[in-house]
Amino acid sequence: MEDGKRVVDESAPPATRRFAVDFLPGVTTQLVEDKALANPARDSAIELGAAARRFIEAVVSAELPPQEIVEISEAIQDVASRLERVSRGSRAAHLVDDPEAGVRMFNPAVGLANPVAPPVHLYEDPIGTELGWLEFNRVHEGVPGHAHGGFTALVLDQLMTRANGLAGRAGVTLRLEVEYHRVVPLRERLAVSAEVTERKGRKIWARAWITKASDPDVYLASATGLFLELPAGRLAELFERQGG
C-alpha cells in the first residue's frame, strides 16, 4: 500500500474468491470471511463457472468450419442435458447460496459461478472508496476491443449496492444515471469504487466509478443512483415464496 492507495501487482495471479458481495435488504446481515464460506459444492460451482466463462469467450471468438461448429453444438447440447437433470427450478436461492452472508454465486455482475460475470475481486475491507477490481473480456464487448456500456452500467449499479450494504443500508435501485467518460478496455485490470453520498429516511443516494488500475485518477465511467431500503423481512418473504 502506498500513500493510502492499494498497489496492484499485475504479475500476481488473480485472487477472485470473494463470496460476500451481494447485500440483500433485510436478509444479509454482515460480511463473512471467505475461508468460513468455502466448501466443496461452492468450489465446484466456481470451477464450472470459470470453465463456462472460458467456453463462452471461445464461442464469440471461434472461426471454425461450419461442420465442426455443428459437431461442437451437438456436444454442448449433451452437456446442457446433464446440467438440466437436477435444477433449482423456481426456487429463488441456489443450494450453494447463503443470502444471510451475502453469498449469491450466480449474480450476473459479481457471481463467481456465473459465466457472464467478469472476473472480479472485491476487497473485504475497502481502501477509502475503492472496493476492488475487475476485468472485462470479449463476452462483454461492445465497441471492438472495449466493454459494452450495458455491462459497465450493470457493474456500477452493483458497486453502489455494495457500498450501501457496507454502510448498513442495502436497498433496491430506483434510479440509475450513468456517464461514459472514455471507452472501457477489455482484458485490463480496472479499479472499481463507490460510496454512499446521502441518506434520508429509506432513501439512499450513492455514486460509483471505474478507472484503470494503472491510472486511478481518470474516470472511464461513473454513475449516481437512488436506492430504496426495503422493510425488514420483505426480501426474505420473496425468497420463501419461491422456495421449494
Secondary structure, 3 states (H helix, E strand, C coil): CECCECCCCCCCCCCCCCCECCCCCCCCCCCCCHHHHCCHHHHHHHHHHHHHHHHHHHHCCCCCCHHHHHHHHHHHHHHHHHHHCCCCCCCCCCCCCEHHHCECCCCCCCCCCCCCCCCEEEEEEEECCEEEEECCCHHHECCCCEECHHHHHHHHHHHHHHHHHHCCCCCEEEEEEEEECCCCECCCCEEEEEEEEEEECCEEEEEEEEEECCEEEEEEEEEEEEEECCCCCHHHHHHHHCCC
